[in-house]
C-alpha cells in the first residue's frame, strides 16, 4: 500500500481575501501566507523568533508569590490577584509575537485568475491567470529563504514591501487579547525602507535593541520575474546573525531552480516517513493537510509551535493571544501526531526548547512556588519567561507534569537510553520533587495541592481555584509519580523507584460519580466546556484504560456519555479533535470518525486552518468566532492515527478503533512505543499482512490482528503466543513480515 502524495492538492479558483485563509508556506523559521488584499497579490511574511520580549508588567514574585495568592483566595480578596497578575496580560501589548511585513504585487493588469493551488508534495503554491501568467512560490524546507517566480508576464511587475502597521494613523476593529491589540501600542519608531532598482530592504527596531530585517531581490528576464526574500533577526548589537540581505544575495548565485532541488528532497523524505489510507476522503485529505502544516511549522533548531507558528496575523494587530506559548493544552496537542506519525525529528525541536529553558523554569518554580524541582509557566514567551494571564492556568501547579509526558513519549517511541538518563528521567523526577514540596496534608489524610485548578473551568474567577484536588491536577500528579518510578527502575535506581512508589500512595484516587469522572470531588461535569481537563486520566495520560478491565471501561463509557449528553454548545474546534482521540481510546471507531468529520467540516477554514468557532452554521457550537490556532489541526491528525494503531499499554494494536464500514484501510511506517515501525493493510475486512521494523530490538507484543493463530513469518522467525498476543524477540534493525497462513 502506498499513497500518491502528488494527488493531494488544495485548489481554489481565486486568491483568498483574508490573511487567515491564505495559502500557508513555511519551514518553522520562516512563513508566508499567499492571498489578495485590495487588488494586490500579497505575501504575508513571518519569522518564528520575531518577538517583543519586554517583561510582563507586575510579575513580582518576591512580594506576590503563590502563598500570597493562596492568602487572597482564602480571605476572599481575590480581586487583588486579578489586578496584579491577570489584568496586565489583557492591557499590555507585550511581550508578544510580532509580524514581519508583506510583499505585494499589483496584479490588476493580469486579469482573471483561473486557479490557485497548494501542492503539498513539494510545498509550493502555484497561481495561474487566464492570460497565461503563472506564479510559482515556496519557502525553502531548510534554508531561511522564500522564492517567487512570475512566468509569461505581459508587462513589467515589481514587488512592494509593506511594513506592519506599527505607525499607521488608524486601525479599525475591536481590540482585546483574542482579536488582537493594535500594533501601534508597541510604540516602535518607524522602520527604514531602502530601495534600489531590484532590491528592497526594510529594517525595524523593536524593544530594547531588538532588530529585524526583511529583504527581497529580484531580476527580470524577458517575460519572467524571479526573486527571493528573507527575514533576519537579532537581539543585540553583538548578535552575528547573517542578515536577510546577505542570505538573499547569496541565494542569487544559484537561483530558484537549484534551491528547489534540495527543497523537494526534504519534502520527499518527509512524506516518506509515514502515510495512511482510509476510505473517508474528508478525513484522508484533512490528515494530509495537517501533516503538511506539521512539516511547515516544526523543525529541530527552530522555535517550537506557538499558537499560530509562522503565520502571524496580518491585519494591523498583534496575533490572537499574542501568538504565545500556551502550555495548558496548545503546545501539548500540537505535538501529539509526531509520535505515532514517525516524526520524532520534528518533535525534537520542542524537547530541545524545553531543555534549553529549563533554568528559566526552575527559577520561576523557586521564586513563585518556593519549591525546588521543576514546574513551567502555563503561558510563556519565546524564551520561556512567564506572561501572566488567567493565573490558574498560566501559573498552574502541574504544567510541568503535562509537558513531562512529551519527555516520556520521546523515550518510549525512540528507546534512546541516553535521552532517558539525561533528559526524560531528570525532568519527570524534578517535577515530582516540586509536587512533593508544594503538597500539603488534607483533612482526609491524603496529600493535596494547596490550590488546584482545572483548565479553564470557571474561567478567571476565584472559583477557578479549588480547595480540593481536581481530577486534572490529580491525574497529572499520579502520572508523574508512576512514571518517575517506572523510569527509575529502567535506570536501575531502585531506591528512588521505591520512594516514588511510596509517594504515590499518599495521594487520593480520582473523583468519580454515576456520570463518570468529575471535575473535583464536589463538582460533577454539569456544563458544556471546551477543555476536557477532567478526563486527562483517560487521554492523553492513559491511566484509566480499557486494558485495565471492566471498571475502567465503565468509567470511560459513563464519562464520554455524560460529555456528549451535556453537549458541544461551548466546545471549540480542538474539543472535537480531542474527543476523537478519546473515542479511539474507548475503541469506538464510529464515534472517533464522527468527531473528526465534525471538526473537518465545521471548524476549519478553506485553507485547512483550525479556527475555534463553528463555521458551518449547523450549531455544533455557540462559538462562531475565528481566531486561528493550530492545536486542533494537529490533534485531528493524532486522532486518526489513534484509530489505526495504539501501543500505550505495551501491546501494539492494529486498527483498534475503525468504523465497521472501513473494510479496506492501511498505513505505512506508523511508529509505536518500543521504537517499532509498523505497516499493515486490511482488505475486505481482513488484515492481509503486517510489516515490522525494529529500530532498537527488544520484545515486541502484538495483539493478534488476524482471524487465526495460524501465521507465517518471513525467515521463519521464532515467536510465541501469550493468550492472543503475539510475542517476538527482535534484534536492532530487523524487519519482520507476518501474514496469515493460507
C-alpha positions in Angstrom: 0.0 0.0 0.0 1.3 3.5 -0.9 -0.3 6.9 -1.3 0.4 9.2 -4.1 1.2 12.4 -2.3 1.0 14.3 -5.6 -2.7 13.7 -5.6 -3.2 16.0 -2.5 -3.6 19.5 -3.8 -5.5 22.3 -2.2 -7.1 24.2 -5.1 -9.2 27.3 -5.5 -10.4 29.4 -8.4 -9.3 32.7 -6.7 -7.0 34.1 -4.1 -8.3 34.3 -0.6 -9.3 37.8 0.5 -8.4 37.4 4.2 -5.0 36.6 5.7 -6.2 33.6 7.7 -7.4 31.9 4.5 -4.2 32.5 2.6 -2.1 29.6 1.2 0.4 28.6 4.0 4.1 28.1 3.3 6.8 27.6 5.9 9.8 25.8 7.4 9.3 26.6 11.1 11.6 29.6 10.9 10.1 31.5 8.0 6.5 31.5 6.9 4.3 33.1 4.3 0.6 33.4 3.5 -0.4 34.0 -0.1 -3.6 35.9 -0.6 -5.1 39.1 -2.1 -5.6 42.4 -0.4 -7.2 45.4 -2.1 -6.5 44.1 -5.6 -2.8 43.2 -4.9 -1.3 39.7 -4.5 0.2 39.7 -1.0 2.8 37.5 0.7 2.4 38.0 4.5 5.9 37.3 5.8 6.8 36.0 9.2 9.6 34.6 11.2 9.1 32.5 14.3 11.6 34.4 16.6 10.2 37.8 15.9 9.2 38.7 19.4 8.8 41.7 21.6 10.3 40.3 24.8 9.8 43.2 27.2 9.0 41.8 30.6 5.3 41.5 31.5 4.4 44.2 34.0 3.8 43.4 37.7 5.3 39.9 37.7 6.8 40.4 41.1 7.2 37.0 42.7 9.2 38.3 45.6 6.2 40.0 47.2 3.4 38.3 45.4 4.1 34.6 45.3 1.9 31.5 45.4 1.5 31.8 49.2 0.2 35.4 48.7 -2.3 34.1 46.0 -3.4 31.5 48.4 -4.0 34.1 51.2 -6.0 36.3 48.9 -8.1 33.3 47.9 -8.7 32.2 51.5 -9.6 35.8 52.5 -12.0 36.3 49.6 -9.9 39.2 48.3 -9.1 37.5 45.0 -9.6 40.7 43.0 -6.2 41.7 44.2 -4.7 38.7 42.3 -6.7 39.5 39.2 -5.5 43.1 39.3 -1.9 42.1 39.9 -1.4 39.2 37.5 -4.3 38.9 35.1 -5.1 42.5 34.0 -1.6 43.2 32.7 -1.9 40.4 30.1 -5.1 41.9 28.8 -3.9 45.5 28.9 -0.2 45.3 27.9 0.7 44.9 24.3 3.8 42.9 25.0 5.6 40.6 25.4 4.2 39.3 22.2 4.9 37.6 18.9 5.1 40.3 16.2 4.5 40.2 12.4 7.3 40.6 9.9 5.9 42.5 6.9 4.5 41.8 3.5 5.4 41.7 -0.2 2.7 43.0 -2.6 2.4 42.7 -6.4 0.0 44.8 -8.4 -1.8 42.2 -10.4 -4.5 44.4 -11.8 -3.2 44.2 -15.3 -3.0 40.4 -15.3 -6.8 39.8 -15.5 -8.7 36.9 -14.1 -7.2 34.1 -12.1 -8.1 30.6 -13.2 -6.6 28.6 -10.3 -4.7 28.8 -7.0 -3.0 25.6 -5.9 -1.1 24.4 -2.9 0.9 21.3 -4.0 1.7 19.6 -0.6 4.1 17.1 -2.2 6.5 19.8 -3.0 5.2 22.5 -0.6 4.7 25.0 -3.5 2.0 27.5 -4.3 1.1 27.9 -8.0 -1.2 30.7 -9.2 -2.4 30.7 -12.9 -4.1 33.5 -14.8 -6.2 33.2 -18.0 -3.7 35.2 -19.9 -1.0 32.5 -19.3 0.9 34.2 -16.4 2.0 31.7 -13.7 3.3 32.4 -10.2 5.3 29.7 -8.5 6.4 30.3 -4.9 7.7 28.4 -2.0 9.5 28.7 1.3 12.6 26.5 1.3 12.3 23.5 3.5 15.5 24.1 5.5 17.1 27.5 4.4 15.8 30.9 5.7 14.6 31.9 2.2 11.5 32.2 0.2 11.3 32.3 -3.6 8.8 33.6 -6.2 8.7 33.5 -10.0 6.2 35.0 -12.3 6.3 33.5 -15.8 4.7 34.7 -19.1 4.3 38.2 -17.8 2.7 40.6 -20.3 4.1 43.7 -18.5 6.8 44.7 -16.1 6.0 43.8 -12.5 7.9 44.6 -9.3 7.2 44.0 -5.6 6.4 46.5 -3.0 7.5 45.9 0.6 4.8 46.8 3.2 5.8 47.2 6.8 3.5 46.1 9.6 1.1 48.8 10.8 3.3 49.9 13.7 2.8 53.5 12.8 -0.4 53.8 10.8 -2.8 56.5 11.9 -5.9 54.4 12.3 -6.6 50.7 12.7 -10.3 49.7 12.7 -11.9 47.0 14.8 -12.3 45.6 18.2 -9.2 45.3 20.4 -8.7 42.6 23.0 -6.3 39.6 23.5 -8.5 37.4 21.3 -9.0 39.7 18.4 -5.5 41.2 18.8 -4.3 44.5 20.1 -3.3 47.5 17.9 0.3 47.2 16.7 0.8 50.9 17.4 0.7 50.2 21.1 4.2 48.7 20.8 5.4 52.3 20.4 8.0 51.5 17.8 9.9 54.1 15.8 9.1 53.9 12.1 11.3 51.4 10.3 13.6 52.2 7.4 12.9 51.2 3.9 15.7 51.4 1.3 15.1 50.6 -2.3 17.3 50.1 -5.4 16.4 49.1 -8.9 16.0 45.5 -8.0 16.1 45.3 -4.1 14.1 46.5 -1.2 15.3 46.3 2.4 13.1 47.0 5.5 14.9 47.4 8.8 12.8 47.6 12.0 14.0 48.3 15.6 11.8 46.9 18.4 12.0 46.8 22.2 15.4 47.1 23.9 17.5 47.0 20.8 15.8 44.1 19.1 16.1 44.4 15.3 14.9 42.6 12.3 15.4 43.0 8.6 13.2 42.0 5.6 14.9 41.9 2.3 13.9 41.0 -1.3 15.8 41.0 -4.5 14.6 40.2 -8.0 15.6 40.0 -11.6 13.7 40.4 -14.8 14.4 38.2 -17.8 12.2 38.7 -20.9 8.7 37.8 -19.6 9.9 36.4 -16.2 10.3 38.0 -12.8 12.3 35.9 -10.3 13.0 36.9 -6.8 13.7 35.7 -3.3 13.1 37.1 0.2 14.3 36.5 3.7 13.9 37.8 7.3 16.7 38.0 9.8 16.6 38.9 13.4 19.0 39.7 16.2 18.5 40.5 19.9 21.6 42.6 20.5 24.3 44.6 18.7 26.7 41.7 19.4 24.5 39.2 17.6 26.3 37.9 14.5 23.1 36.7 12.7 23.6 36.8 8.9 21.3 39.5 7.6 18.4 38.9 5.3 20.2 40.9 2.6 23.2 38.6 2.8 21.1 35.5 2.6 19.2 36.7 -0.4 22.3 38.0 -2.2 24.0 34.6 -1.7 20.9 32.8 -3.0 21.0 34.5 -6.3 24.3 32.8 -7.2 22.4 29.5 -7.7 18.9 30.6 -8.4 15.4 29.4 -7.6 15.6 26.1 -9.5 18.7 25.0 -7.7 17.2 25.6 -4.4 14.1 23.8 -5.4 16.0 20.5 -5.8 17.1 20.4 -2.1 13.6 21.7 -1.1 11.9 18.9 -2.9 14.4 16.4 -1.4 13.5 17.3 2.1 9.7 17.1 1.5 10.1 13.8 -0.3 11.9 12.4 2.7 9.2 13.9 5.0 6.4 12.3 3.1 8.3 9.0 3.1 8.2 8.8 6.9 4.6 7.6 7.1 1.3 7.6 5.2 -2.2 6.3 5.7 -5.1 5.2 3.5 -8.7 5.4 4.8 -11.9 5.2 2.8 -13.3 8.5 4.2 -11.9 11.1 1.7 -12.7 14.1 4.1 -10.6 12.6 6.9 -7.9 11.4 4.5 -7.5 14.8 2.9 -7.6 16.6 6.2 -4.9 14.3 7.6 -2.5 15.1 4.8 -3.2 18.8 5.2 -2.4 18.5 8.9 0.8 16.7 8.2 1.8 19.3 5.6 1.3 22.0 8.3 3.3 20.0 10.7 6.2 19.8 8.2 5.9 23.6 7.7 5.7 24.5 11.4 8.0 22.1 13.3 11.8 21.7 12.9 14.7 20.9 15.2 16.7 24.1 15.6 13.7 26.4 15.1 11.3 27.8 17.7 8.6 25.3 18.7 5.0 25.5 17.5 3.3 28.5 19.1 -0.4 29.3 18.8 -0.1 30.4 15.1 3.5 29.3 14.4 5.0 31.1 11.4 1.6 32.6 10.3 1.2 35.6 12.5 -1.9 37.7 11.9 -1.6 40.3 9.0 -4.5 42.6 10.0 -2.7 45.5 11.6 -2.9 43.9 15.0 -1.0 41.6 17.3 -1.9 37.9 16.9 -4.7 36.4 18.9 -3.5 35.7 22.5 -0.2 37.4 21.4 0.8 34.3 19.5 2.4 33.0 22.7 3.1 29.5 24.0 0.1 28.2 25.9 1.0 25.1 27.9 -2.4 24.3 29.3 -3.3 22.5 26.1 -2.0 24.1 23.0 1.7 23.1 22.8 0.9 19.7 24.1 -1.8 18.9 21.4 0.4 20.3 18.7 3.0 17.6 19.1 0.6 14.6 19.6 0.9 13.4 15.9 4.7 13.4 15.8 5.0 10.2 17.8 2.9 7.5 16.0 3.3 9.7 12.9 7.0 8.9 12.9 8.2 12.5 13.0 10.4 12.4 16.2 12.9 14.6 14.4 10.3 17.4 14.3 9.2 16.8 17.9 12.8 17.1 18.9 12.6 20.9 18.4 10.1 21.1 21.3 12.1 18.9 23.6 15.2 21.0 22.8 13.4 24.2 23.6 12.1 22.9 26.9 15.5 21.6 27.9 17.2 24.9 26.9 14.8 26.9 29.0 14.9 24.6 32.0 17.0 27.1 34.1 14.3 29.7 33.5 11.6 27.3 34.5 13.4 26.3 37.7 13.9 29.9 38.6 10.2 30.6 38.2 9.4 27.5 40.3 11.6 28.6 43.1 10.5 32.3 43.0 6.8 31.8 42.6 6.1 28.5 44.3 9.0 28.4 46.7 9.8 24.8 45.8 12.8 23.0 44.5 12.3 20.8 41.5 10.6 21.9 38.3 7.4 23.5 37.0 6.8 25.6 33.9 4.7 28.7 33.5 1.5 27.9 31.6 1.9 30.9 29.3 5.4 31.8 28.2 7.3 33.9 25.8 9.8 32.6 23.2 12.4 32.4 25.9 10.3 30.6 28.4 9.5 33.5 30.7 6.1 33.8 32.3 3.5 36.1 30.8 0.7 36.1 33.3 -3.0 36.0 32.3 -5.5 33.8 34.0 -3.1 32.5 36.6 -4.9 29.3 37.5 -3.5 28.1 34.2 -0.7 30.5 33.3 0.8 29.7 36.7 -0.8 26.3 37.1 0.9 23.9 39.6 1.1 20.9 37.2 2.0 22.4 33.9 5.5 20.8 34.0 3.9 17.4 34.6 1.9 17.5 31.4 5.0 18.7 29.5 6.8 15.8 31.1 4.7 13.4 29.1 6.5 14.6 26.0 9.8 13.6 27.5 8.3 10.2 28.4 6.9 9.7 24.9 10.1 10.6 23.3 11.9 8.0 25.3 9.3 5.3 24.7 9.0 6.0 20.9 12.7 6.3 20.4 14.1 4.0 23.1 17.1 6.3 23.3 18.7 5.4 26.6 20.9 8.4 26.7 17.8 10.6 26.4 16.2 8.6 29.2 19.1 9.1 31.5 20.0 12.7 30.7 16.6 14.3 30.0 13.5 12.2 30.5 14.0 10.9 34.0 15.6 14.2 35.3 12.6 16.2 34.0 9.9 13.9 35.4 11.7 13.3 38.7 12.2 17.1 39.2 8.5 17.7 38.6 7.8 15.1 41.3 10.1 17.0 43.7 8.2 20.2 43.1 4.9 18.4 43.7 6.2 16.8 46.9 7.3 20.1 48.3 4.2 22.0 47.3 1.7 19.5 48.6 0.0 19.6 52.0 -2.0 17.1 54.0 -5.7 17.2 53.5 -8.4 16.5 56.1 -8.8 13.0 54.7 -5.2 12.3 55.4 -4.2 12.3 51.7 -1.8 14.7 50.0 -3.2 17.6 48.0 -2.1 20.8 46.4 -3.0 24.0 48.5 -4.9 25.2 45.4 -5.9 23.1 42.4 -7.4 24.1 39.1 -9.0 22.5 36.0 -8.4 24.5 32.8 -10.4 26.5 32.0 -13.3 25.8 34.4 -14.9 28.9 35.9 -12.7 31.0 33.6 -10.8 33.5 35.7 -13.0 33.7 38.8 -12.0 33.0 42.4 -13.9 29.7 42.0 -11.4 28.6 39.3 -9.1 27.7 42.2 -10.3 24.6 44.0 -9.6 23.8 47.7 -9.7 20.1 46.8 -7.8 18.2 44.2 -9.3 18.4 40.7 -9.1 15.3 38.5 -7.0 17.4 36.1 -4.2 18.0 38.6 -4.6 14.7 40.4 -4.2 12.7 37.1 -1.0 14.6 36.3 0.3 14.1 39.8 -0.4 10.4 39.7 1.1 10.1 36.2 4.3 11.8 37.4 4.9 9.5 40.3 4.0 6.4 38.4 6.4 7.3 35.6 9.1 8.5 37.8 9.0 5.1 39.4 9.0 3.3 36.0 11.9 5.3 34.6 13.9 4.9 37.9 13.5 1.1 37.6 14.6 1.2 34.0 17.8 3.0 35.0 18.4 0.6 38.0 17.7 3.4 40.5 15.8 1.0 42.8 15.8 3.2 45.9 14.4 6.2 44.0 11.8 4.0 42.4 10.7 2.8 45.9 10.5 6.4 47.0 8.2 7.5 44.1 6.0 4.4 44.6 5.5 5.3 48.3 4.9 9.0 47.5 2.1 7.9 45.0 0.3 6.0 47.8 -0.2 9.3 49.7 -2.4 10.8 47.0 -6.2 10.1 46.6 -8.0 8.3 43.8 -10.0 10.1 41.1 -13.3 11.7 41.9 -16.0 9.6 40.2 -19.8 9.5 40.4 -22.6 7.9 38.4 -21.8 10.1 35.4 -18.1 9.2 35.3 -15.2 11.4 36.0 -16.0 14.6 37.9 -14.2 17.9 37.8 -13.4 17.6 41.5 -14.9 15.7 44.5 -17.5 18.4 44.9 -18.2 19.3 41.3 -19.6 17.0 38.7 -19.3 17.8 35.0 -22.6 19.7 34.5 -22.0 22.3 31.9 -20.6 22.2 28.3 -17.0 23.2 28.3 -14.3 23.4 25.6 -11.4 22.0 27.7 -11.8 18.3 28.7 -9.5 18.8 31.6 -11.4 16.4 33.9 -10.7 13.4 31.7 -7.0 13.7 31.3 -6.6 10.3 33.0 -8.3 8.6 30.0 -6.5 10.5 27.3 -3.7 11.6 26.9 -2.4 10.1 30.1 -3.8 6.6 29.7 -4.2 5.9 33.4 -7.8 4.8 33.0 -7.9 2.5 30.1 -9.9 -0.4 28.7 -6.9 -2.7 29.1 -7.2 -2.3 32.9 -10.6 -4.1 32.9 -14.3 -3.6 33.2 -14.2 -1.0 35.9 -12.1 1.3 33.9 -14.2 0.7 30.8 -17.3 1.6 32.7 -15.8 4.9 33.9 -14.7 5.7 30.3 -18.2 4.8 28.9 -20.1 6.9 31.5 -17.7 9.9 31.2 -17.9 10.1 27.5 -21.7 9.6 27.5 -22.1 12.4 30.0 -19.8 14.6 28.0 -21.9 14.1 24.9 -25.2 14.3 26.7 -24.4 17.8 28.1 -23.4 18.7 24.5 -21.0 20.7 22.5 -22.6 24.1 22.7 -19.4 25.6 24.4 -16.8 23.5 22.6 -14.3 24.8 20.3 -12.6 23.1 17.3 -9.9 21.3 19.3 -12.6 19.8 21.6 -13.8 17.7 18.6 -10.3 16.6 17.8 -9.7 15.6 21.4 -13.0 13.8 21.5 -11.8 11.7 18.5 -8.7 10.7 20.5 -10.9 9.8 23.5 -13.3 7.8 21.3 -10.4 5.9 19.8 -9.0 5.1 23.3 -12.5 3.8 24.1 -12.3 1.6 21.0 -15.2 3.4 19.4 -14.3 3.8 15.8 -17.7 5.1 14.7 -17.6 7.8 17.3 -14.0 8.8 16.6 -14.7 9.1 12.9 -17.8 11.3 13.5 -15.8 13.6 15.8 -13.1 14.0 13.2 -15.6 14.7 10.5 -17.4 17.3 12.7 -14.0 19.0 13.1 -13.1 18.9 9.4 -16.4 20.1 8.2 -17.2 22.8 10.7 -14.1 24.2 12.4 -11.5 24.7 9.6 -11.2 27.4 7.0 -10.9 26.6 3.3 -7.1 26.6 3.6 -7.4 23.9 6.4 -6.5 26.3 9.3 -8.4 25.4 12.5 -10.4 28.3 13.9 -12.0 28.0 17.3 -15.6 28.7 16.3 -18.2 26.7 14.2 -18.0 28.0 10.6 -20.7 25.6 9.3 -23.8 27.3 10.6 -25.0 23.9 11.8 -25.0 24.8 15.5 -22.2 22.4 16.6 -21.0 25.2 18.9 -22.3 28.5 20.2 -18.8 29.9 19.4 -18.7 31.1 15.9 -15.6 33.4 16.1 -12.5 32.7 14.1 -9.2 33.1 16.0 -6.8 30.8 14.2 -4.7 28.4 16.3 -3.0 25.1 15.3 -3.5 22.7 18.1 -6.9 21.5 16.8 -5.3 20.7 13.5 -2.6 18.5 14.9 -4.9 16.8 17.5 -7.0 15.8 14.5 -4.1 14.0 12.9 -3.3 12.3 16.1 -6.9 11.1 16.5 -6.9 9.5 13.1 -3.6 7.8 13.9 -5.0 6.6 17.2 -7.8 4.9 15.3 -5.2 3.0 13.2 -2.7 2.0 15.8 -2.2 2.1 19.6 0.7 1.0 21.7 0.4 2.9 25.0 -0.3 -0.3 27.0 2.8 -2.0 25.9 0.9 -4.2 23.4 0.6 -3.0 19.8 -3.0 -3.0 18.5 -3.7 -2.6 14.8 -6.9 -1.0 13.6 -8.2 -0.8 17.2 -10.9 1.8 16.5 -12.1 2.0 12.9 -15.7 2.1 11.7 -17.2 -1.2 10.6 -17.5 0.2 7.1 -13.8 0.7 6.8 -13.1 -2.7 5.3 -10.2 -1.6 3.3 -7.7 0.6 5.2 -4.0 0.7 5.7 -0.9 2.6 6.7 2.9 2.6 6.3 5.5 3.2 8.9 3.5 4.4 11.9 5.7 4.4 15.0 4.9 2.7 18.3 6.3 2.7 21.7 9.3 0.4 21.8 10.6 2.1 18.6 8.9 -0.2 16.1 7.8 1.0 12.7 4.6 -0.8 11.6 3.0 -1.1 8.2 -0.2 -3.0 7.6 -3.1 -3.5 5.1 -6.6 -4.5 5.7 -8.7 -5.6 2.7 -12.3 -6.7 2.7 -12.3 -6.6 6.4 -9.2 -8.9 6.8 -5.7 -8.0 7.7 -3.5 -9.3 4.9 0.0 -8.6 6.2 2.0 -6.8 8.9 5.5 -5.4 8.3 7.6 -4.5 11.4 10.9 -2.8 11.5 12.5 -3.0 14.9 14.8 0.0 15.3 16.3 -0.9 18.7 15.4 -4.5 19.2 13.6 -5.9 22.2 10.4 -7.7 22.9 7.5 -6.9 20.6 4.0 -7.7 21.7 1.3 -7.6 19.0 -2.4 -8.2 19.7 -3.3 -10.8 17.1 -4.6 -8.8 14.1 -5.6 -12.0 12.2 -8.7 -14.2 12.5 -6.4 -17.2 13.2 -3.2 -18.0 15.0 -2.1 -19.9 12.0 0.5 -17.4 10.7 3.8 -17.4 8.8 6.7 -15.1 9.5 9.4 -14.3 7.0 12.6 -16.2 7.6 10.7 -18.5 10.0 11.4 -16.1 12.9 10.7 -17.6 16.3 7.6 -16.4 18.1 5.2 -17.4 20.9 1.6 -16.7 21.9 0.6 -15.2 25.3 -3.2 -15.7 25.1 -4.0 -13.8 21.9 -0.9 -11.7 21.9 2.0 -12.5 19.5 5.4 -12.2 21.3 8.6 -11.8 19.3 12.1 -11.1 20.5 13.6 -8.8 17.9 17.1 -7.6 17.0 18.1 -4.0 16.2 17.4 -3.1 12.6 15.4 -6.3 12.0 12.5 -6.5 9.6 9.7 -9.0 10.3 6.8 -9.7 7.8 3.8 -11.6 9.2 0.9 -13.0 7.2 -1.9 -15.4 7.9 -1.2 -18.9 6.7 -3.4 -19.6 3.8 
